[in-house]
């Protein structure tokens, strides 16, 4: 995995964490919320 790929994956994880933080901050409401995360799982052989 190249450095560029590692940086791209880290940015994706940061974006997911930021969305979760926003969700948790807004969880004071009793309304159910849907968090839509797209997951792209690649199978790689070392």
Buried (B, 14 or more C-beta within 10 A) or exposed (E): EEEEEEEEEEEBEEEBEEEEEEEEEEEEEEEEEEEEEEEEEEEEEE
